[in-house]
Amino acid sequence: MNKGRYILIVAIGILIAQPKLFAQSQSSDNGAADATLCVPIHLQHIWPLSFGNLVPSPTAGTATIGAAMADGSFTNNHVAENPTTDAHVTALVNQEGSTDPGPATFWVTGDKNLYYSITLPNEVTVYITTFDVVAPPMQVDNFVCNIGSTGQLKYGLGQQYFAVGGTLHVGANQPAAYYTGEFPVTVAYN
């Protein structure tokens, strides 16, 4: 037999036998997939952060409202708290018709037992709301929350109230008027 033919026959034989030489065992299974959809987290402002009635002086000063409320409170009642002032601002308390001072109250709802984070602003400028008086804006900063920076939706179907306080900077001889403004508070699931 011709050596070249022999090599060709062996090569054809190997090609024909190849599927048997390299046959592999196969196995398959199905993977599982699942998801739990949670109730979207929701935040609602219930009560404003109110510093009440204040009297300025010829020197700039501050008034502070803390975040008084039981940790993780389950009440939406307004918490009355008189402001703490320095020597340059006077708080008028127990005045008939005066604004009831106290921390802002927020209500957060979502899936029960889930944890969430709270983000407060660094500072906010409160602007005057009347055009009858020309006055510089007052600044609110040092925001604090009674439950810190995290909470848990453990009450009812998944809810919690929290309070936010802060410090108001009253300018020297700040004009008498009603001042108002807004500050952002954000909650998100952890």
ABEGO torsion letter per residue (X at the ends): XBAAAAAAAAAAAAAAAAAAAABBBBBBBBBBBBBBBBBBBBBBBABBBBAEBBBBBABBBBBBBBBBEBBGBABABBBBBBBBBBAABBBBBGBBGBBBBEBBBBBBBEBBGBBBBBBBBABBBBBBABAABBBBBBBBBGBBBAAEABBBBABEAGBBBBBBBBBBBBBBGBBBBBBBBBBBBBBBBX
